[in-house]
Protein backbone atom coordinates (compact mmCIF):
# COMPACT_ATOMS: atom_id res chain seq x y z
CA UNK A 1 0.00 0.00 0.00
CA UNK A 2 2.91 2.39 0.72
CA UNK A 3 3.99 2.03 -2.94
CA UNK A 4 0.54 2.93 -4.34
CA UNK A 5 0.22 5.91 -6.74
CA UNK A 6 -0.07 9.29 -4.99
CA UNK A 7 -3.66 9.86 -6.09
CA UNK A 8 -4.63 6.65 -4.26
CA UNK A 9 -4.24 8.51 -0.94
CA UNK A 10 -6.80 11.20 -1.78
CA UNK A 11 -10.25 11.40 -0.17
CA UNK A 12 -9.69 9.23 2.91
CA UNK A 13 -11.49 10.26 6.11
CA UNK A 14 -11.04 7.03 8.12
CA UNK A 15 -8.12 4.61 8.33
CA UNK A 16 -8.73 1.22 10.00
CA UNK A 17 -5.60 -0.73 11.04
CA UNK A 18 -5.94 -4.39 11.94
CA UNK A 19 -3.33 -5.92 14.29
CA UNK A 20 -2.52 -2.32 15.24
CA UNK A 21 -0.07 -3.36 17.98
CA UNK A 22 2.41 -3.67 15.11
CA UNK A 23 2.36 0.09 14.48
CA UNK A 24 5.66 1.49 15.76
CA UNK A 25 5.63 4.77 17.69
CA UNK A 26 8.32 6.22 15.44
CA UNK A 27 10.70 5.31 12.66
CA UNK A 28 10.53 4.93 8.89
CA UNK A 29 8.05 2.06 8.66
CA UNK A 30 5.48 1.39 5.96
CA UNK A 31 2.73 2.07 8.50
CA UNK A 32 4.13 5.55 9.18
CA UNK A 33 4.71 6.17 5.49
CA UNK A 34 1.06 5.44 4.65
CA UNK A 35 -0.26 7.45 7.61
CA UNK A 36 1.93 10.44 6.70
CA UNK A 37 0.66 10.45 3.09
CA UNK A 38 -2.97 10.24 4.23
CA UNK A 39 -2.57 13.01 6.83
CA UNK A 40 -0.86 15.30 4.33
CA UNK A 41 -4.05 15.18 2.28
CA UNK A 42 -6.45 15.19 5.24
CA UNK A 43 -5.08 16.54 8.57
CA UNK A 44 -8.39 15.53 10.24
CA UNK A 45 -7.97 11.87 9.30
CA UNK A 46 -9.47 9.50 11.93
CA UNK A 47 -7.46 6.39 12.74
CA UNK A 48 -9.08 3.31 14.31
CA UNK A 49 -6.89 0.45 15.50
CA UNK A 50 -8.05 -3.14 16.06
CA UNK A 51 -6.11 -5.74 18.03
CA UNK A 52 -6.57 -8.55 20.53
CA UNK A 53 -3.26 -7.68 22.23
CA UNK A 54 -2.92 -3.89 22.74
CA UNK A 55 0.63 -3.95 24.10
CA UNK A 56 4.21 -4.32 22.87
CA UNK A 57 7.33 -5.72 24.49
CA UNK A 58 9.49 -2.86 25.78
CA UNK A 59 6.65 -0.34 25.32
CA UNK A 60 3.69 -1.58 27.36
CA UNK A 61 0.18 -0.46 26.46
CA UNK A 62 -0.11 0.99 22.95
CA UNK A 63 -2.69 3.55 24.09
CA UNK A 64 -2.50 6.18 26.83
CA UNK A 65 -6.04 6.00 28.28
CA UNK A 66 -8.48 3.11 28.60
CA UNK A 67 -12.16 3.14 27.66
CA UNK A 68 -12.99 4.08 31.28
CA UNK A 69 -10.46 6.98 31.23
CA UNK A 70 -7.81 5.11 33.24
CA UNK A 71 -4.30 6.29 32.42
CA UNK A 72 -2.32 3.26 31.25
CA UNK A 73 0.91 5.21 30.78
CA UNK A 74 2.05 8.78 31.35
CA UNK A 75 4.00 8.63 28.09
CA UNK A 76 2.42 9.85 24.81
CA UNK A 77 1.21 7.07 22.52
CA UNK A 78 0.24 6.94 18.85
CA UNK A 79 -3.22 5.79 19.94
CA UNK A 80 -4.44 8.19 22.62
CA UNK A 81 -7.47 6.25 23.89
CA UNK A 82 -9.12 2.85 23.72
CA UNK A 83 -12.78 3.42 22.82
CA UNK A 84 -14.04 -0.14 23.20
CA UNK A 85 -12.78 -3.27 24.90
CA UNK A 86 -14.00 -6.86 24.73
CA UNK A 87 -12.04 -8.87 27.33
CA UNK A 88 -10.95 -12.42 26.71
CA UNK A 89 -12.90 -13.52 29.81
CA UNK A 90 -16.13 -12.15 28.28
CA UNK A 91 -15.47 -13.89 24.95
CA UNK A 92 -14.94 -17.23 26.70
CA UNK A 93 -17.85 -16.85 29.14
CA UNK A 94 -20.24 -16.06 26.30
CA UNK A 95 -19.02 -18.96 24.14
CA UNK A 96 -17.31 -16.90 21.43
CA UNK A 97 -14.04 -18.69 22.24
CA UNK A 98 -13.08 -22.06 23.70
CA UNK A 99 -12.25 -22.33 27.39
CA UNK A 100 -8.46 -22.61 27.98
CA UNK A 101 -7.36 -25.08 30.67
CA UNK A 102 -3.89 -23.97 31.73
CA UNK A 103 -1.41 -26.42 33.25
CA UNK A 104 1.57 -24.47 34.60
CA UNK A 105 3.84 -27.30 35.79
CA UNK A 106 3.04 -30.49 33.87
CA UNK A 107 5.30 -33.22 35.38
CA UNK A 108 8.50 -31.41 34.45
CA UNK A 109 9.47 -28.17 32.76
CA UNK A 110 12.46 -26.16 31.60
CA UNK A 111 13.99 -23.68 34.03
CA UNK A 112 14.31 -20.34 32.22
CA UNK A 113 14.45 -18.28 35.43
CA UNK A 114 18.11 -17.48 34.82
CA UNK A 115 17.05 -15.50 31.75
CA UNK A 116 14.49 -13.30 33.51
CA UNK A 117 16.64 -12.69 36.60
CA UNK A 118 19.21 -10.81 34.52
CA UNK A 119 16.85 -7.82 34.26
CA UNK A 120 17.35 -7.40 30.50
CA UNK A 121 16.22 -8.94 27.23
CA UNK A 122 17.91 -12.28 26.65
CA UNK A 123 19.57 -13.50 23.45
CA UNK A 124 18.92 -16.58 21.34
CA UNK A 125 22.39 -17.92 22.21
CA UNK A 126 21.54 -17.71 25.94
CA UNK A 127 18.35 -19.71 25.33
CA UNK A 128 20.32 -22.29 23.32
CA UNK A 129 22.88 -22.67 26.12
CA UNK A 130 20.17 -23.24 28.74
CA UNK A 131 18.45 -25.83 26.56
CA UNK A 132 21.75 -27.58 25.98
CA UNK A 133 22.23 -27.91 29.75
CA UNK A 134 18.66 -29.21 30.15
CA UNK A 135 18.63 -31.48 27.11
CA UNK A 136 17.61 -34.53 29.16
CA UNK A 137 14.23 -32.86 29.88
CA UNK A 138 13.06 -32.70 26.26
CA UNK A 139 12.16 -36.42 25.84
CA UNK A 140 10.31 -36.35 29.18
CA UNK A 141 8.35 -33.26 28.17
CA UNK A 142 7.47 -34.63 24.74
CA UNK A 143 6.37 -37.94 26.30
CA UNK A 144 4.14 -35.96 28.67
CA UNK A 145 2.56 -34.11 25.72
CA UNK A 146 1.91 -37.37 23.86
CA UNK A 147 0.50 -39.09 26.99
CA UNK A 148 -1.93 -36.22 27.62
CA UNK A 149 -2.93 -36.12 23.95
CA UNK A 150 -3.66 -39.86 23.84
CA UNK A 151 -5.32 -40.11 27.26
CA UNK A 152 -7.76 -37.26 26.64
CA UNK A 153 -8.26 -38.04 22.93
CA UNK A 154 -7.04 -34.67 21.67
CA UNK A 155 -7.42 -33.86 17.97
CA UNK A 156 -4.73 -31.30 17.16
CA UNK A 157 -1.53 -30.27 18.97
CA UNK A 158 0.57 -27.18 18.31
CA UNK A 159 4.07 -27.14 19.84
CA UNK A 160 5.99 -23.86 20.09
CA UNK A 161 9.74 -24.45 20.36
CA UNK A 162 12.68 -22.16 21.18
CA UNK A 163 14.88 -22.69 18.11
CA UNK A 164 15.25 -24.77 14.97
CA UNK A 165 17.68 -27.10 16.74
CA UNK A 166 15.24 -27.46 19.64
CA UNK A 167 12.36 -28.14 17.21
CA UNK A 168 14.35 -30.86 15.44
CA UNK A 169 15.09 -32.47 18.80
CA UNK A 170 11.37 -32.41 19.67
CA UNK A 171 10.52 -34.05 16.35
CA UNK A 172 12.77 -37.02 17.22
CA UNK A 173 10.50 -38.00 20.13
CA UNK A 174 7.08 -37.49 18.51
CA UNK A 175 5.17 -40.43 16.95
CA UNK A 176 6.52 -41.20 13.50
CA UNK A 177 4.26 -39.99 10.69
CA UNK A 178 2.17 -37.95 13.14
CA UNK A 179 4.29 -34.77 13.26
CA UNK A 180 5.49 -32.05 10.87
CA UNK A 181 7.77 -29.04 11.35
CA UNK A 182 7.46 -25.44 10.13
CA UNK A 183 10.28 -22.91 10.59
CA UNK A 184 11.04 -19.47 9.18
CA UNK A 185 13.06 -20.91 6.28
CA UNK A 186 10.38 -23.39 5.20
CA UNK A 187 9.43 -22.70 1.57
CA UNK A 188 6.07 -20.94 1.22
CA UNK A 189 4.52 -23.68 -0.91
CA UNK A 190 5.74 -26.40 1.46
CA UNK A 191 4.49 -24.42 4.46
CA UNK A 192 1.06 -24.01 2.85
CA UNK A 193 0.88 -27.76 2.16
CA UNK A 194 1.87 -28.63 5.75
CA UNK A 195 -0.69 -26.22 7.21
CA UNK A 196 -3.43 -27.50 4.88
CA UNK A 197 -2.69 -31.13 5.81
CA UNK A 198 -2.79 -30.19 9.50
CA UNK A 199 -6.16 -28.49 9.10
CA UNK A 200 -7.42 -31.59 7.30
CA UNK A 201 -6.15 -33.67 10.28
CA UNK A 202 -3.75 -35.78 8.22
CA UNK A 203 -1.30 -35.57 11.15
CA UNK A 204 -1.70 -34.55 14.81
CA UNK A 205 1.42 -32.67 15.96
CA UNK A 206 2.52 -29.39 14.36
CA UNK A 207 5.87 -28.08 15.63
CA UNK A 208 6.90 -24.52 14.76
CA UNK A 209 9.60 -21.96 15.50
CA UNK A 210 8.55 -18.29 15.70
CA UNK A 211 5.86 -18.69 13.03
CA UNK A 212 2.13 -19.49 13.03
CA UNK A 213 1.43 -17.14 15.95
CA UNK A 214 -0.76 -14.71 13.98
CA UNK A 215 -2.86 -15.15 10.87
CA UNK A 216 -3.11 -18.90 11.47
CA UNK A 217 -6.45 -20.57 12.04
CA UNK A 218 -6.92 -24.31 12.71
CA UNK A 219 -10.09 -24.55 14.84
CA UNK A 220 -9.57 -28.21 15.81
CA UNK A 221 -6.41 -27.40 17.86
CA UNK A 222 -7.17 -28.47 21.43
CA UNK A 223 -3.62 -28.64 22.87
CA UNK A 224 -1.08 -25.80 22.85
CA UNK A 225 2.31 -26.78 24.25
CA UNK A 226 4.68 -23.91 25.05
CA UNK A 227 8.32 -25.01 25.15
CA UNK A 228 9.87 -21.59 24.60
CA UNK A 229 10.41 -18.58 26.87
CA UNK A 230 8.95 -15.20 26.01
CA UNK A 231 8.93 -11.87 27.82
CA UNK A 232 6.18 -10.63 25.51
CA UNK A 233 2.62 -10.76 26.87
CA UNK A 234 1.39 -10.09 23.36
CA UNK A 235 3.23 -13.07 21.88
CA UNK A 236 2.12 -15.30 24.76
CA UNK A 237 -1.54 -14.45 24.18
CA UNK A 238 -1.15 -14.89 20.42
CA UNK A 239 0.27 -18.38 21.06
CA UNK A 240 -2.56 -19.31 23.44
CA UNK A 241 -5.08 -17.88 20.97
CA UNK A 242 -4.16 -20.55 18.40
CA UNK A 243 -6.18 -23.03 20.48
CA UNK A 244 -9.21 -20.92 21.36
CA UNK A 245 -11.14 -21.11 18.09
CA UNK A 246 -14.53 -22.85 18.24
CA UNK A 247 -14.96 -26.24 16.57
CA UNK A 248 -17.80 -28.79 16.65
CA UNK A 249 -17.34 -31.18 19.58
CA UNK A 250 -14.50 -29.12 21.08
CA UNK A 251 -15.12 -28.21 24.73
CA UNK A 252 -11.75 -26.81 25.84
CA UNK A 253 -8.09 -26.41 24.97
CA UNK A 254 -5.20 -27.58 27.14
CA UNK A 255 -2.45 -24.97 27.57
CA UNK A 256 0.66 -26.92 28.60
CA UNK A 257 3.26 -24.42 29.80
CA UNK A 258 6.70 -26.04 30.00
CA UNK A 259 8.53 -22.69 30.10
CA UNK A 260 7.18 -21.45 33.44
CA UNK A 261 7.27 -17.77 32.47
CA UNK A 262 4.23 -16.97 34.63
CA UNK A 263 2.12 -14.98 32.16
CA UNK A 264 -1.59 -14.68 32.95
CA UNK A 265 -3.98 -15.48 30.08
CA UNK A 266 -6.76 -13.20 31.34
CA UNK A 267 -4.97 -10.32 33.06
CA UNK A 268 -1.53 -9.86 31.52
CA UNK A 269 0.93 -7.73 33.49
CA UNK A 270 1.59 -4.85 31.16
CA UNK A 271 2.19 -1.66 33.12
CA UNK A 272 4.99 -1.05 35.59
CA UNK A 273 7.72 -3.61 36.04
CA UNK A 274 7.02 -6.01 38.90
CA UNK A 275 9.01 -4.54 41.83
CA UNK A 276 9.39 -7.78 43.84
CA UNK A 277 8.71 -11.48 43.30
CA UNK A 278 6.01 -11.35 45.99
CA UNK A 279 4.13 -8.44 44.35
CA UNK A 280 0.57 -8.96 43.15
CA UNK A 281 -1.97 -6.58 41.57
CA UNK A 282 -3.91 -4.73 44.30
CA UNK A 283 -6.83 -2.31 44.11
CA UNK A 284 -6.26 1.12 45.66
CA UNK A 285 -8.97 3.82 45.75
CA UNK A 286 -7.82 7.38 45.04
CA UNK A 287 -8.54 9.70 48.02
CA UNK A 288 -9.25 12.55 45.60
CA UNK A 289 -11.55 11.08 42.92
CA UNK A 290 -12.37 7.60 44.33
CA UNK A 291 -11.16 5.89 41.16
CA UNK A 292 -10.03 2.34 41.93
CA UNK A 293 -6.46 2.00 40.67
CA UNK A 294 -4.64 -1.27 40.11
CA UNK A 295 -1.05 -1.11 41.36
CA UNK A 296 1.61 -3.63 42.30
CA UNK A 297 1.53 -4.35 46.02
CA UNK A 298 1.75 -6.85 48.87
CA UNK A 299 -1.14 -8.56 50.67
CA UNK A 300 -1.47 -10.64 53.83
CA UNK A 301 -2.98 -14.12 54.14
CA UNK A 302 -6.48 -12.65 54.29
CA UNK A 303 -6.00 -10.58 51.14
CA UNK A 304 -5.62 -7.27 52.99
CA UNK A 305 -3.37 -4.76 51.21
CA UNK A 306 -0.22 -4.22 53.28
CA UNK A 307 1.67 -2.01 50.84
CA UNK A 308 1.42 -0.71 47.30
CA UNK A 309 3.91 0.89 44.91
CA UNK A 310 1.54 3.25 43.08
CA UNK A 311 2.72 6.80 42.52
CA UNK A 312 -0.13 8.59 40.76
CA UNK A 313 -3.87 8.09 40.26
CA UNK A 314 -4.55 6.76 36.77
CA UNK A 315 -7.90 8.46 36.26
CA UNK A 316 -7.74 10.91 33.36
CA UNK A 317 -7.59 14.47 34.70
CA UNK A 318 -7.14 13.55 38.38
CA UNK A 319 -3.39 13.82 38.93
CA UNK A 320 -3.40 12.86 42.64
CA UNK A 321 0.05 11.66 43.68
CA UNK A 322 0.43 8.94 46.31
CA UNK A 323 4.18 9.57 46.49
CA UNK A 324 5.87 12.73 45.32
CA UNK A 325 8.84 15.08 45.42
CA UNK A 326 8.17 18.73 46.33
CA UNK A 327 9.86 21.41 44.22
CA UNK A 328 12.01 23.64 46.47
CA UNK A 329 11.26 26.66 44.24
CA UNK A 330 7.51 26.62 43.52
CA UNK A 331 6.26 23.95 45.96
CA UNK A 332 4.56 21.83 43.28
CA UNK A 333 4.35 18.03 43.66
CA UNK A 334 6.47 16.09 41.15
CA UNK A 335 7.09 12.42 40.48
CA UNK A 336 9.65 11.04 42.93
CA UNK A 337 12.10 10.32 40.08
CA UNK A 338 11.66 13.69 38.33
CA UNK A 339 14.90 15.53 37.53
CA UNK A 340 13.20 18.88 36.80
CA UNK A 341 10.00 20.49 38.10
CA UNK A 342 7.14 20.02 35.64
CA UNK A 343 5.88 23.56 36.38
CA UNK A 344 8.91 25.84 36.81
CA UNK A 345 11.69 23.62 35.33
CA UNK A 346 13.82 24.02 38.45
CA UNK A 347 16.46 21.30 38.72
CA UNK A 348 15.47 18.71 41.36
CA UNK A 349 18.42 17.08 43.07
CA UNK A 350 18.27 13.31 42.67
CA UNK A 351 18.92 10.82 45.47
CA UNK A 352 22.37 9.75 44.20
CA UNK A 353 23.57 13.36 44.13
CA UNK A 354 22.25 13.95 47.66
CA UNK A 355 24.14 10.94 48.96
CA UNK A 356 27.38 11.85 47.18
CA UNK A 357 27.25 15.43 48.48
CA UNK A 358 26.51 14.29 52.03
CA UNK A 359 29.31 11.72 52.07
CA UNK A 360 31.82 14.38 50.94
CA UNK A 361 30.70 16.95 53.54
CA UNK A 362 32.34 17.17 56.97
CA UNK A 363 29.09 18.49 58.43
CA UNK A 364 26.87 15.69 57.13
CA UNK A 365 26.35 12.11 58.20
CA UNK A 366 24.78 9.28 56.18
CA UNK A 367 23.23 6.44 58.16
CA UNK A 368 22.06 3.16 56.70
CA UNK A 369 19.15 2.20 58.97
CA UNK A 370 18.67 -1.37 60.09
CA UNK A 371 15.77 -0.71 62.47
CA UNK A 372 13.26 2.04 63.29
CA UNK A 373 11.59 2.64 66.69
CA UNK A 374 8.71 4.85 67.82
CA UNK A 375 8.16 6.17 71.33
CA UNK A 376 5.79 8.71 72.85
CA UNK A 377 7.55 11.32 75.05
CA UNK A 378 6.64 14.54 76.86
CA UNK A 379 8.27 17.92 76.32
CA UNK A 380 9.10 20.33 79.18
CA UNK A 381 5.49 21.56 79.14
CA UNK A 382 4.18 18.00 79.38
CA UNK A 383 2.94 18.03 75.77
CA UNK A 384 3.20 14.62 74.08
CA UNK A 385 5.35 14.17 70.98
CA UNK A 386 6.66 11.26 68.91
CA UNK A 387 10.35 10.36 68.90
CA UNK A 388 11.50 8.33 65.91
CA UNK A 389 14.90 6.66 66.04
CA UNK A 390 16.81 5.12 63.14
CA UNK A 391 19.41 2.53 64.21
CA UNK A 392 22.17 1.15 62.01
CA UNK A 393 23.71 -2.34 62.33
CA UNK A 394 26.15 -1.05 64.98
CA UNK A 395 23.32 0.32 67.15
CA UNK A 396 24.24 3.93 66.37
CA UNK A 397 21.19 6.08 65.81
CA UNK A 398 19.75 9.36 64.57
CA UNK A 399 16.44 10.67 65.89
CA UNK A 400 13.71 13.16 65.05
CA UNK A 401 10.68 14.52 66.90
CA UNK A 402 7.17 15.12 65.60
CA UNK A 403 4.41 17.06 67.36
CA UNK A 404 0.62 16.69 67.05
CA UNK A 405 -0.51 19.72 69.09
CA UNK A 406 -2.17 21.73 66.27
CA UNK A 407 -3.21 21.64 62.62
CA UNK A 408 0.09 23.13 61.47
CA UNK A 409 2.24 20.52 63.24
CA UNK A 410 -0.03 17.74 61.96
CA UNK A 411 0.43 19.00 58.42
CA UNK A 412 4.21 19.05 58.86
CA UNK A 413 4.12 15.46 60.12
CA UNK A 414 2.13 14.35 57.08
CA UNK A 415 4.47 16.08 54.62
CA UNK A 416 7.81 15.42 56.33
CA UNK A 417 7.14 11.88 57.52
CA UNK A 418 3.98 10.08 56.45
CA UNK A 419 4.09 10.85 52.72
CA UNK A 420 7.37 8.92 52.43
CA UNK A 421 7.15 6.35 55.22
CA UNK A 422 3.60 5.07 54.76
CA UNK A 423 3.31 1.81 52.85
CA UNK A 424 -0.18 3.07 51.91
CA UNK A 425 0.12 6.88 51.56
CA UNK A 426 -3.63 7.32 51.09
CA UNK A 427 -4.14 6.47 54.79
CA UNK A 428 -2.24 9.51 56.14
CA UNK A 429 -5.37 11.11 57.66
CA UNK A 430 -5.76 8.10 59.98
CA UNK A 431 -2.72 9.14 62.06
CA UNK A 432 -3.77 11.77 64.58
CA UNK A 433 -1.52 11.08 67.59
CA UNK A 434 1.73 9.36 68.67
CA UNK A 435 -0.40 6.42 69.86
CA UNK A 436 -1.80 5.97 66.35
CA UNK A 437 1.71 5.81 64.91
CA UNK A 438 2.88 3.30 67.52
CA UNK A 439 -0.26 1.16 67.09
CA UNK A 440 0.00 1.00 63.28
CA UNK A 441 3.79 1.06 62.91
CA UNK A 442 3.63 -2.07 60.71
CA UNK A 443 2.26 0.26 58.00
CA UNK A 444 5.46 2.32 58.08
CA UNK A 445 8.55 1.49 56.07
CA UNK A 446 12.25 1.99 56.62
CA UNK A 447 14.24 4.38 54.38
CA UNK A 448 17.35 3.12 52.59
CA UNK A 449 19.42 6.05 53.86
CA UNK A 450 19.03 8.85 56.41
CA UNK A 451 21.04 12.07 55.95
CA UNK A 452 21.70 14.33 58.93
CA UNK A 453 23.55 17.65 59.09
CA UNK A 454 25.36 19.11 62.06
CA UNK A 455 23.70 22.06 63.78
CA UNK A 456 25.90 23.28 66.64
CA UNK A 457 26.23 20.24 68.97
CA UNK A 458 23.46 18.15 67.43
CA UNK A 459 22.70 16.20 64.28
CA UNK A 460 19.45 17.13 62.54
CA UNK A 461 17.84 14.78 60.01
CA UNK A 462 17.37 16.74 56.79
CA UNK A 463 16.73 14.10 54.11
CA UNK A 464 15.73 10.49 53.71
CA UNK A 465 16.20 8.34 50.64
CA UNK A 466 13.80 5.48 49.85
CA UNK A 467 14.38 2.51 47.59
CA UNK A 468 12.24 3.76 44.68
CA UNK A 469 14.41 6.90 44.41
CA UNK A 470 17.62 4.94 43.80
TAKAMO-V978360 format. One line per field, one symbol per residue. burial: + if it has 9 or more other ideal C-beta (glycine too) atoms within 8 Angstrom, else -. A space follows every 10 residues. Layout:
BEGIN
burial: ???
END
This chain:
BEGIN
burial: --------+- -+--+-+--+ +-+------- +++++-+++- ++--+-+-+- +-++++---+ ++++++--++ +++---+-+- ++-----+-- ++----++-+ --+--+--++ -+--++---- -+---+++-+ +--+--++-+ ++++++-++- ---+++++++ +++--+++++ +-++----++ +++--+---- +--++-++-- +-+++++++- +++----+-+ ++++++++++ --++++++++ -++++-+--+ -+++++++++ +-+-+--++- --------+- ++-+++---- +-+-+++++- ----++++++ +++++--+-+ +++++++--- -+-+++-+-- +----+-+-+ ---++-++-- ---++++++- -+-+-++--- ---+++++++ ++----+++- ++++----++ -++++-++++ -+-+++++-- +--+-+++-+ --++--++++ ++++----++ +--+++--+-
END
